Amino acid sequence: MSETLIVQEVATRDGFQIEPVFVETAEKIRLIDALAAAGFSRIEVSSFVSPKAVPALSDAAEVFAGLTRRPGTVYVALVPNPRGAERALQAKVDEINLVASVSETHNRANMGMTPAASLEGFARIVETVRGSGVGVNATVATAFGCPFEGDQPVDKVLAQVERYRALGVDGVTLADTTGMANPRQVAHLVERVLPSVGAAGLTLHFHNTRGLGLANVLAAYQAGARRFDAALGGLGGCPFAPGATGNICTEDLVSMAHEMGLATGLDLAALIDLARDLPRLVGHDVPGQVAKAGRPCDLHPAPPLKAA
């Protein structure tokens, strides 16, 4: 088993998109550059969606234009339609991410269409970027359960993965969009998907809604997955999932990996510093634990002995 775990940072897209306070463009650029300097090989920067639909990410083009591109870092954007793909190409993104729920009810709530209609649109997006050198990743949202429909059959998830592969995508993400996954379920689905996608093409996206985020990472890793989305400070959530909380926390995940002897290539101390600055940007406390408690190796002086 490889001793490496790859983390893709998604806070500036999946995290900021639902924040009520607009994070200024210059602050986003500063944070993304700092994340790249901390060692990330993949950062989901923003989304080329309608500014009316997601005003928090209305500055996607300006953010991409202002970045100091770090060699070896893949800068990703979520793209909902061919127009978004055209804007992403103009911004010189390295990879686009497409998202459709396997649950029809959730996809209608999130995308305003059926999953089948989403995939028809994806075919046009793939055609738009063909030959550009831009990578394409496609996400199966609600892969581990839907808050409206409940469990999604494994064969249904596998069928959507195969439809993605038929489009010619480079990678596939299995997303626990609403935080319903458990470790046994995760291990089973990863084992079923890996033969067709491969570890290099598979990403897992977990939320910590019910406190199982890191346990699900460990189950997926032990089943052969190697790449995981995470958000600095545990930012994020799903606006169409009642009670959903944020993504698994980047610095918590990296701390766990390092304590287990798994290399991430990331500077944990730098990530903690960045996480501690997040409340200034978003105007509220964030869920991450390691930034509050410190690393396990951050020891404290012993308290003075009490007199006998």
SERO-4910 file (N, C-alpha, C, O; in steps of 0.05 Angstrom, whole numbers):
BEGIN
 pado doro    nc1    nc2    nc3   cac1   cac2   cac3    cc1    cc2    cc3    oc1    oc2    oc3
  Met    A     17    -24      0      0      0      0     18     25      0     35     28     17
  Ser    A     12     43    -19     27     68    -20     24     83      5      3     83     18
  Glu    A     45     98     13     45    114     37     40    143     31     51    161     46
  Thr    A     25    149     10     19    177      3    -11    181      1    -26    164     -8
  Leu    A    -20    204     11    -48    212     10    -48    240     -3    -35    258      6
  Ile    A    -64    243    -24    -65    268    -40    -90    284    -31   -112    273    -31
  Val    A    -86    309    -25   -108    326    -17   -113    348    -38    -94    362    -45
  Gln    A   -137    350    -47   -145    372    -65   -160    393    -48   -181    386    -36
  Glu    A   -151    417    -48   -164    439    -32   -187    450    -47   -185    457    -70
  Val    A   -211    452    -33   -235    462    -46   -248    485    -31   -270    493    -38
  Ala    A   -235    497    -11   -248    517      5   -256    542    -11   -278    552     -6
  Thr    A   -240    551    -30   -246    575    -43   -268    572    -64   -279    592    -74
  Arg    A   -276    548    -70   -299    543    -87   -322    532    -70   -342    546    -65
  Asp    A   -320    508    -60   -341    495    -45   -346    508    -18   -369    508     -8
  Gly    A   -326    520     -7   -329    534     19   -341    562     15   -362    568     28
  Phe    A   -329    578     -1   -337    606     -3   -364    609    -17   -378    629    -14
  Gln    A   -373    589    -33   -397    593    -50   -422    597    -33   -441    609    -43
  Ile    A   -423    587     -8   -447    590      8   -443    610     31   -461    614     47
  Glu    A   -420    623     32   -416    643     53   -432    668     47   -432    678     25
  Pro    A   -446    678     68   -463    702     63   -446    728     59   -456    747     47
  Val    A   -421    727     69   -404    751     66   -386    746     41   -373    725     39
  Phe    A   -386    765     23   -369    763     -1   -339    767      7   -332    787     19
  Val    A   -323    747      1   -294    749      6   -282    763    -17   -285    755    -41
  Glu    A   -268    785    -12   -257    802    -33   -238    787    -51   -224    768    -42
  Thr    A   -238    795    -76   -222    781    -96   -192    780    -88   -180    759    -91
  Ala    A   -181    802    -79   -153    802    -71   -148    782    -48   -126    770    -48
  Glu    A   -167    779    -30   -163    760     -8   -164    732    -18   -149    715     -9
  Lys    A   -182    726    -37   -183    700    -49   -156    693    -63   -146    671    -59
  Ile    A   -146    712    -78   -121    707    -92    -98    703    -72    -82    684    -76
  Arg    A    -97    719    -52    -76    716    -31    -78    688    -19    -57    675    -15
  Leu    A   -102    679    -12   -106    653      1    -98    630    -18    -84    612    -10
  Ile    A   -106    632    -43   -100    610    -62    -70    609    -67    -59    587    -68
  Asp    A    -57    632    -70    -27    632    -73    -14    620    -48      6    605    -51
  Ala    A    -24    626    -25    -13    615      0    -17    584      1      0    570     11
  Leu    A    -41    575     -8    -46    546     -8    -27    532    -27    -17    511    -21
  Ala    A    -23    544    -50     -4    532    -69     24    531    -57     38    511    -60
  Ala    A     32    552    -44     59    553    -31     61    532     -9     83    522     -3
  Ala    A     38    524      3     38    504     24     41    476     13     45    457     28
  Gly    A     41    473    -14     47    448    -26     24    434    -41     28    411    -50
  Phe    A      1    446    -44    -21    432    -57    -15    427    -87     -6    445   -101
  Ser    A    -19    403    -96    -16    397   -124    -42    402   -139    -42    403   -164
  Arg    A    -65    405   -124    -91    410   -137   -107    429   -119   -109    425    -95
  Ile    A   -118    450   -132   -135    469   -118   -159    475   -135   -156    483   -158
  Glu    A   -183    471   -124   -208    479   -138   -212    508   -131   -221    515   -109
  Val    A   -206    525   -150   -204    554   -145   -232    567   -143   -237    582   -124
  Ser    A   -249    562   -162   -275    576   -164   -294    561   -182   -289    538   -190
  Ser    A   -315    574   -190   -335    562   -208   -345    583   -228   -350    606   -221
  Phe    A   -348    575   -253   -358    593   -274   -388    588   -277   -397    580   -298
  Val    A   -402    595   -256   -431    593   -256   -442    622   -260   -427    641   -260
  Ser    A   -468    624   -263   -480    650   -265   -476    666   -240   -481    657   -218
  Pro    A   -466    691   -243   -462    708   -220   -488    713   -204   -487    717   -180
  Lys    A   -511    711   -218   -537    715   -204   -542    690   -186   -554    693   -165
  Ala    A   -534    667   -196   -539    642   -181   -521    640   -157   -529    632   -135
  Val    A   -495    646   -161   -475    644   -139   -459    670   -139   -436    670   -149
  Pro    A   -469    691   -127   -455    716   -127   -428    715   -113   -410    731   -119
  Ala    A   -425    696    -94   -400    695    -79   -376    688    -97   -353    693    -90
  Leu    A   -382    676   -121   -361    668   -139   -362    683   -165   -353    674   -186
  Ser    A   -375    706   -164   -378    722   -189   -352    733   -200   -351    742   -223
  Asp    A   -330    731   -184   -304    742   -192   -285    720   -201   -261    723   -200
  Ala    A   -296    697   -211   -279    674   -218   -258    682   -238   -234    674   -235
  Ala    A   -265    696   -259   -245    703   -280   -224    721   -268   -200    718   -275
  Glu    A   -231    740   -251   -212    758   -239   -193    743   -221   -169    749   -220
  Val    A   -203    723   -206   -187    708   -188   -166    692   -204   -142    692   -198
  Phe    A   -175    678   -225   -156    663   -242   -135    682   -254   -111    674   -256
  Ala    A   -143    705   -263   -125    724   -275   -104    734   -256    -81    740   -264
  Gly    A   -110    735   -230    -92    747   -210    -74    727   -197    -56    735   -182
  Leu    A    -77    701   -202    -61    681   -189    -32    681   -198    -26    688   -221
  Thr    A    -14    675   -180     14    669   -187     16    639   -190     18    624   -170
  Arg    A     15    629   -214     13    601   -219     39    586   -210     61    593   -217
  Arg    A     35    567   -193     57    551   -183     61    526   -200     42    511   -203
  Pro    A     85    522   -211     90    498   -227     84    473   -210     92    471   -187
  Gly    A     70    454   -222     63    430   -208     36    431   -194     27    411   -183
  Thr    A     23    454   -194     -4    456   -182    -25    458   -205    -22    473   -223
  Val    A    -46    441   -202    -68    441   -221    -90    459   -210   -100    454   -188
  Tyr    A    -98    479   -226   -118    498   -217   -144    491   -231   -147    492   -255
  Val    A   -164    484   -214   -189    472   -224   -212    492   -221   -212    508   -203
  Ala    A   -232    490   -239   -257    505   -236   -281    487   -241   -280    470   -259
  Leu    A   -302    491   -225   -327    477   -231   -341    491   -254   -341    516   -255
  Val    A   -352    476   -272   -365    487   -296   -393    474   -299   -395    449   -300
  Pro    A   -414    490   -301   -441    478   -303   -452    474   -331   -471    459   -335
  Asn    A   -441    488   -351   -453    488   -378   -432    497   -398   -410    505   -391
  Pro    A   -438    494   -424   -418    502   -445   -408    530   -443   -385    536   -448
  Arg    A   -426    549   -436   -417    577   -433   -397    579   -410   -377    593   -413
  Gly    A   -402    565   -388   -382    565   -367   -356    553   -376   -335    562   -367
  Ala    A   -357    532   -392   -333    520   -403   -317    540   -420   -292    541   -418
  Glu    A   -331    555   -436   -318    575   -452   -304    596   -435   -281    604   -440
  Arg    A   -317    605   -414   -305    624   -395   -281    612   -381   -261    625   -376
  Ala    A   -283    586   -374   -261    573   -361   -236    571   -379   -214    575   -371
  Leu    A   -241    565   -405   -219    564   -424   -206    591   -427   -181    593   -428
  Gln    A   -222    612   -427   -211    639   -429   -194    646   -405   -175    662   -407
  Ala    A   -201    635   -382   -187    640   -357   -162    622   -354   -147    625   -335
  Lys    A   -158    604   -373   -135    586   -374   -134    568   -349   -114    565   -335
  Val    A   -157    555   -343   -158    536   -322   -142    511   -332   -139    506   -355
  Asp    A   -133    495   -312   -119    470   -319   -139    447   -321   -134    428   -336
  Glu    A   -161    448   -306   -180    426   -306   -207    437   -300   -210    456   -284
  Ile    A   -228    425   -311   -256    432   -304   -268    408   -289   -261    385   -294
  Asn    A   -287    415   -272   -301    394   -257   -331    397   -263   -342    419   -260
  Leu    A   -343    375   -271   -372    374   -276   -385    359   -254   -374    340   -242
  Val    A   -410    367   -247   -424    354   -224   -453    348   -231   -467    366   -241
  Ala    A   -460    323   -227   -488    315   -230   -494    295   -207   -478    277   -201
  Ser    A   -518    298   -195   -526    279   -174   -536    254   -187   -549    254   -208
  Val    A   -531    231   -174   -543    206   -182   -572    206   -173   -588    191   -185
  Ser    A   -579    221   -153   -607    224   -144   -621    244   -162   -612    267   -165
  Glu    A   -644    236   -173   -659    254   -190   -670    278   -174   -669    301   -184
  Thr    A   -680    273   -150   -692    294   -134   -671    315   -127   -676    339   -130
  His    A   -648    306   -119   -627    325   -111   -617    340   -136   -612    364   -134
  Asn    A   -614    327   -158   -604    340   -182   -624    361   -192   -616    383   -201
  Arg    A   -650    355   -190   -670    375   -197   -668    400   -179   -671    423   -188
  Ala    A   -664    395   -153   -661    417   -134   -636    433   -139   -636    458   -137
  Asn    A   -614    419   -144   -588    432   -146   -583    444   -174   -572    466   -176
  Met    A   -591    429   -195   -584    437   -222   -609    445   -239   -606    456   -261
  Gly    A   -633    440   -228   -657    447   -243   -663    429   -266   -677    437   -285
  Met    A   -652    405   -266   -657    385   -288   -652    357   -278   -642    353   -256
  Thr    A   -659    338   -295   -654    310   -287   -625    303   -291   -611    317   -305
  Pro    A   -615    282   -278   -587    273   -283   -582    267   -312   -560    274   -322
  Ala    A   -601    256   -326   -598    249   -354   -593    275   -370   -576    276   -388
  Ala    A   -609    296   -364   -605    321   -378   -578    334   -372   -565    346   -389
  Ser    A   -569    331   -347   -542    341   -339   -521    327   -356   -503    340   -366
  Leu    A   -523    301   -360   -503    286   -375   -503    294   -405   -483    294   -418
  Glu    A   -527    300   -415   -528    310   -443   -513    336   -445   -499    340   -465
  Gly    A   -516    353   -425   -501    379   -426   -472    374   -423   -456    389   -435
  Phe    A   -464    354   -407   -435    348   -404   -422    341   -430   -399    347   -435
  Ala    A   -437    326   -447   -426    319   -473   -418    343   -489   -398    344   -503
  Arg    A   -435    364   -488   -429    389   -502   -405    404   -489   -389    416   -503
  Ile    A   -403    402   -463   -380    415   -449   -354    401   -457   -335    414   -463
  Val    A   -354    374   -457   -330    359   -464   -322    366   -493   -298    369   -499
  Glu    A   -342    369   -510   -336    377   -538   -324    405   -539   -306    411   -555
  Thr    A   -333    423   -522   -323    450   -521   -294    451   -514   -279    467   -525
  Val    A   -285    434   -495   -257    435   -486   -239    416   -501   -214    416   -496
  Arg    A   -250    399   -518   -234    379   -532   -211    392   -547   -215    412   -561
  Gly    A   -187    381   -544   -164    391   -558   -151    415   -545   -130    425   -556
  Ser    A   -162    425   -523   -150    448   -510   -128    441   -490   -113    459   -482
  Gly    A   -126    416   -483   -106    408   -463   -117    410   -435   -103    404   -416
  Val    A   -142    420   -431   -154    423   -405   -165    396   -397   -180    383   -412
  Gly    A   -159    387   -372   -169    362   -362   -199    364   -354   -209    386   -350
  Val    A   -212    341   -353   -241    340   -346   -244    319   -324   -237    296   -327
  Asn    A   -256    328   -302   -264    310   -280   -294    313   -277   -306    334   -281
  Ala    A   -307    290   -271   -336    290   -268   -344    278   -241   -333    257   -233
  Thr    A   -361    292   -227   -369    284   -200   -396    271   -199   -415    281   -210
  Val    A   -398    248   -185   -423    235   -179   -432    245   -151   -423    235   -131
  Ala    A   -450    265   -151   -460    276   -126   -480    257   -114   -493    241   -128
  Thr    A   -484    258    -88   -502    241    -72   -496    211    -77   -514    195    -76
  Ala    A   -471    204    -82   -464    177    -88   -468    158    -64   -471    134    -67
  Phe    A   -469    170    -40   -472    154    -16   -499    158     -2   -503    148     20
  Gly    A   -517    172    -16   -543    175     -4   -555    203    -10   -540    223    -13
  Cys    A   -581    204    -12   -595    230    -18   -614    235      6   -628    217     15
  Pro    A   -616    260     15   -633    266     38   -663    265     31   -680    265     49
  Phe    A   -669    263      5   -697    261     -3   -705    233    -12   -728    225     -8
  Glu    A   -686    218    -23   -692    192    -34   -679    169    -17   -687    146    -20
  Gly    A   -660    176      0   -646    156     16   -623    143      0   -611    156    -17
  Asp    A   -617    118      7   -594    104     -5   -597    103    -36   -619    100    -47
  Gln    A   -574    106    -49   -573    104    -78   -560     77    -85   -538     71    -75
  Pro    A   -573     60   -101   -562     33   -107   -534     35   -119   -529     53   -135
  Val    A   -516     17   -110   -489     17   -121   -489     15   -151   -473     29   -164
  Asp    A   -505     -2   -162   -506     -5   -191   -514     20   -205   -505     26   -228
  Lys    A   -530     36   -193   -538     62   -204   -515     81   -205   -511     96   -224
  Val    A   -499     81   -183   -475     98   -182   -455     88   -203   -443    105   -217
  Leu    A   -451     62   -205   -432     51   -224   -440     58   -253   -423     64   -270
  Ala    A   -466     58   -258   -476     65   -285   -469     94   -292   -462    100   -315
  Gln    A   -471    112   -272   -465    140   -278   -434    143   -282   -426    158   -299
  Val    A   -418    128   -266   -389    128   -271   -383    120   -299   -366    132   -312
  Glu    A   -396     99   -309   -390     89   -336   -399    108   -357   -387    111   -378
  Arg    A   -421    122   -352   -430    143   -371   -409    166   -372   -403    176   -394
  Tyr    A   -398    173   -349   -377    193   -349   -353    183   -365   -342    198   -382
  Arg    A   -345    158   -361   -322    148   -375   -327    147   -405   -308    152   -421
  Ala    A   -351    141   -413   -358    141   -441   -355    169   -454   -350    171   -478
  Leu    A   -358    190   -438   -354    217   -448   -325    223   -452   -318    243   -465
  Gly    A   -307    207   -440   -278    212   -443   -266    229   -421   -246    241   -425
  Val    A   -279    229   -397   -268    245   -375   -241    233   -365   -236    209   -369
  Asp    A   -225    250   -353   -199    241   -342   -201    229   -315   -185    212   -307
  Gly    A   -221    238   -299   -223    229   -271   -252    230   -262   -269    244   -274
  Val    A   -258    216   -240   -285    215   -229   -283    219   -199   -265    209   -186
  Thr    A   -302    235   -188   -304    240   -160   -330    227   -150   -351    230   -162
  Leu    A   -328    212   -128   -351    202   -114   -356    221    -90   -339    224    -73
  Ala    A   -379    234    -90   -384    255    -70   -405    246    -50   -427    238    -58
  Asp    A   -399    248    -24   -418    245     -3   -430    273      3   -425    285     24
  Thr    A   -444    283    -16   -453    311    -17   -468    319      9   -466    342     17
  Thr    A   -482    300     21   -499    307     43   -491    294     69   -506    294     88
  Gly    A   -466    282     70   -455    272     94   -470    248    105   -474    245    129
  Met    A   -479    229     88   -494    206     96   -477    180     95   -488    159    103
  Ala    A   -452    181     87   -436    157     83   -427    146    110   -425    160    130
  Asn    A   -421    120    110   -408    107    133   -385     90    122   -384     83     99
  Pro    A   -365     84    139   -340     72    129   -344     45    114   -331     41     94
  Arg    A   -362     28    124   -366      3    109   -377      7     81   -369     -5     62
  Gln    A   -396     25     79   -408     32     53   -387     44     35   -386     38     11
  Val    A   -370     62     46   -349     75     30   -330     54     19   -323     54     -5
  Ala    A   -321     36     36   -302     15     27   -313     -1      5   -300     -8    -15
  His    A   -339     -9      7   -352    -25    -13   -353    -11    -40   -347    -22    -61
  Leu    A   -362     15    -39   -365     29    -65   -338     34    -78   -335     32   -102
  Val    A   -318     41    -62   -291     46    -73   -281     20    -86   -269     21   -108
  Glu    A   -284     -2    -73   -275    -28    -84   -289    -34   -111   -277    -46   -128
  Arg    A   -314    -26   -113   -329    -31   -138   -321    -12   -161   -321    -20   -184
  Val    A   -314     13   -154   -308     33   -174   -279     32   -183   -273     37   -207
  Leu    A   -260     25   -166   -232     26   -172   -224     10   -197   -208     20   -213
  Pro    A   -234    -14   -202   -226    -29   -226   -230    -14   -252   -215    -18   -271
  Ser    A   -251      3   -254   -256     17   -279   -243     44   -280   -238     55   -302
  Val    A   -238     57   -257   -227     84   -256   -198     84   -250   -183    100   -261
  Gly    A   -189     67   -231   -161     68   -223   -156     88   -201   -170    108   -200
  Ala    A   -137     83   -184   -132    101   -161   -123    129   -171   -130    149   -158
  Ala    A   -109    130   -193   -100    156   -203   -123    173   -214   -120    198   -216
  Gly    A   -146    161   -221   -168    176   -232   -191    180   -213   -212    190   -221
  Leu    A   -188    171   -188   -211    172   -169   -206    192   -147   -185    192   -134
  Thr    A   -226    208   -141   -226    227   -119   -250    221   -101   -271    214   -111
  Leu    A   -247    223    -75   -269    221    -56   -274    248    -43   -256    262    -36
  His    A   -299    255    -41   -308    281    -31   -327    275     -8   -350    267    -12
  Phe    A   -318    280     17   -334    275     41   -342    300     55   -327    320     56
  His    A   -366    300     67   -374    321     86   -375    308    114   -377    284    117
  Asn    A   -372    326    134   -371    316    162   -397    320    176   -397    324    201
  Thr    A   -419    319    162   -445    326    173   -452    310    198   -464    320    217
  Arg    A   -445    284    198   -451    267    221   -426    257    235   -427    237    249
  Gly    A   -404    272    231   -380    266    246   -363    242    236   -345    233    250
  Leu    A   -369    232    212   -355    209    202   -336    215    179   -325    197    166
  Gly    A   -330    241    174   -314    248    151   -287    235    151   -280    222    131
  Leu    A   -271    237    172   -244    226    172   -245    195    173   -227    182    162
  Ala    A   -264    184    187   -267    155    187   -273    145    158   -263    124    151
  Asn    A   -288    160    143   -294    152    115   -269    155     98   -265    138     80
  Val    A   -253    175    103   -227    177     88   -210    153     93   -199    141     75
  Leu    A   -208    145    118   -191    122    125   -201     96    112   -186     80    102
  Ala    A   -228     93    112   -239     69     99   -234     69     69   -227     48     58
  Ala    A   -236     93     56   -231     94     28   -202     89     22   -195     76      2
  Tyr    A   -184    101     38   -156     97     34   -148     67     37   -133     57     20
  Gln    A   -159     54     57   -152     26     61   -164      9     38   -154    -13     33
  Ala    A   -185     19     25   -196      4      2   -181     10    -24   -187     -2    -45
  Gly    A   -162     29    -24   -146     35    -47   -148     63    -59   -132     69    -77
  Ala    A   -166     80    -48   -167    107    -58   -143    123    -47   -133    117    -26
  Arg    A   -135    143    -62   -111    159    -54   -116    189    -55    -99    204    -45
  Arg    A   -137    199    -67   -141    227    -70   -168    236    -58   -188    223    -62
  Phe    A   -166    258    -42   -190    267    -27   -192    297    -28   -173    312    -26
  Asp    A   -217    306    -32   -224    335    -29   -225    342      1   -233    325     17
  Ala    A   -217    366      7   -220    376     34   -220    407     33   -210    419     14
  Ala    A   -232    419     53   -234    448     54   -220    459     79   -225    450    101
  Leu    A   -204    479     75   -191    492     98   -211    501    119   -232    513    112
  Gly    A   -206    494    144   -224    502    165   -250    486    167   -266    490    185
  Gly    A   -254    467    147   -279    453    146   -302    469    135   -325    464    141
  Leu    A   -295    489    118   -316    506    106   -333    490     87   -326    468     78
  Gly    A   -357    501     80   -373    489     60   -399    477     70   -406    481     93
  Gly    A   -413    463     52   -438    451     58   -455    449     33   -445    457     12
  Cys    A   -478    439     35   -496    437     11   -521    451     16   -536    445     35
  Pro    A   -528    472      0   -552    487      5   -578    471      1   -600    479      9
  Phe    A   -576    447    -12   -600    431    -17   -599    406     -1   -612    386     -8
  Ala    A   -585    406     22   -585    383     40   -591    393     68   -574    404     81
  Pro    A   -615    388     77   -623    398    104   -604    389    126   -599    365    128
  Gly    A   -593    408    141   -575    401    163   -546    396    155   -530    390    172
  Ala    A   -540    398    129   -512    391    121   -493    412    131   -498    436    131
  Thr    A   -470    402    140   -448    419    149   -425    418    129   -429    407    106
  Gly    A   -402    427    136   -381    431    117   -366    406    108   -372    384    117
  Asn    A   -347    411     90   -330    390     80   -311    380    103   -309    393    124
  Ile    A   -299    357     99   -278    349    118   -257    371    118   -252    384     97
  Cys    A   -245    375    140   -227    397    145   -198    390    136   -187    370    143
  Thr    A   -187    407    119   -160    402    107   -139    397    129   -125    377    128
  Glu    A   -137    416    148   -115    413    167   -119    390    185   -100    377    195
  Asp    A   -144    383    191   -150    359    208   -142    334    193   -130    316    204
  Leu    A   -149    332    167   -142    309    150   -111    307    148   -101    285    151
  Val    A    -98    329    143    -69    328    139    -55    320    165    -36    304    165
  Ser    A    -65    330    188    -54    322    214    -57    292    218    -38    279    227
  Met    A    -81    281    213    -85    253    216    -66    237    198    -53    218    207
  Ala    A    -64    245    173    -46    231    154    -17    231    164     -4    210    164
  His    A     -7    254    173     20    255    182     24    239    208     45    226    211
  Glu    A      5    239    226      7    223    250      8    193    243     20    177    258
  Met    A     -4    185    221     -4    157    212     19    150    194     22    127    186
  Gly    A     37    170    189     60    164    172     54    165    143     70    155    127
  Leu    A     32    178    135     25    181    106     34    208     97     28    229    108
  Ala    A     50    209     76     60    234     65     38    248     49     22    236     35
  Thr    A     36    275     52     18    291     37     32    312     20     20    323      2
  Gly    A     57    318     26     72    339     13     63    367     21     70    387      9
  Leu    A     47    368     43     36    394     52     49    403     78     56    388     95
  Asp    A     50    430     80     62    443    104     39    447    124     24    467    121
  Leu    A     37    430    144     14    431    162     15    457    179     -6    469    184
  Ala    A     38    465    188     40    490    203     29    514    188     15    531    199
  Ala    A     35    515    162     25    537    145     -5    535    142    -19    555    142
  Leu    A    -15    511    139    -44    507    136    -59    516    162    -80    528    160
  Ile    A    -48    510    185    -60    518    210    -61    549    212    -81    560    220
  Asp    A    -39    562    204    -39    591    204    -60    602    186    -74    622    193
  Leu    A    -63    591    162    -84    600    143   -112    595    155   -130    612    152
  Ala    A   -116    572    167   -142    566    178   -149    585    201   -172    593    204
  Arg    A   -129    593    217   -135    611    239   -142    639    230   -153    655    245
  Asp    A   -136    645    204   -143    671    193   -171    671    180   -181    692    173
  Leu    A   -182    647    176   -208    645    162   -230    661    175   -246    674    161
  Pro    A   -233    660    202   -255    676    214   -255    705    206   -276    718    204
  Arg    A   -231    716    202   -229    744    193   -242    748    165   -254    768    160
  Leu    A   -239    727    148   -249    729    120   -279    724    119   -293    738    104
  Val    A   -289    705    134   -317    697    131   -335    708    153   -359    706    151
  Gly    A   -323    719    174   -339    732    195   -351    713    215   -369    721    230
  His    A   -341    689    217   -351    671    238   -330    649    244   -311    646    228
  Asp    A   -334    635    265   -316    613    272   -319    591    251   -339    589    238
  Val    A   -298    574    249   -299    552    230   -296    525    246   -285    525    268
  Pro    A   -305    503    234   -307    478    249   -280    463    255   -280    446    273
  Gly    A   -259    469    240   -234    454    243   -225    452    272   -227    471    287
  Gln    A   -214    429    279   -205    424    306   -175    428    311   -168    438    332
  Val    A   -159    420    292   -130    422    296   -120    451    299   -102    456    315
  Ala    A   -133    469    284   -125    497    287   -132    508    314   -119    527    324
  Lys    A   -151    496    328   -158    504    355   -140    491    376   -130    504    394
  Ala    A   -136    465    373   -121    449    393    -91    448    388    -76    443    407
  Gly    A    -82    453    363    -54    450    357    -48    422    348    -64    404    352
  Arg    A    -25    418    337    -16    391    328    -10    374    353     -4    385    374
  Pro    A    -12    348    350     -5    331    373     23    334    382     30    329    406
  Cys    A     41    343    364     69    347    372     74    374    385     96    380    394
  Asp    A     54    392    386     57    418    399     53    415    429     31    418    439
  Leu    A     74    409    443     73    404    471     72    429    488     80    451    478
  His    A     64    427    512     60    450    530     78    446    555     83    424    563
  Pro    A     86    468    568    101    465    592     84    452    614     60    457    616
  Ala    A     96    436    631     82    423    652     72    444    672     86    464    677
  Pro    A     49    440    684     39    460    704     57    458    729     69    437    734
  Pro    A     59    480    744     75    479    768     65    458    788     41    454    791
  Leu    A     83    446    801     76    426    821     62    439    845     71    461    854
  Lys    A     42    427    855     28    437    879     45    430    903     57    408    905
  Ala    A     45    447    922     59    442    947     47    418    961     22    415    961
  Ala    A     64    402    973     53    378    988     37    387   1012     27    370   1026
***
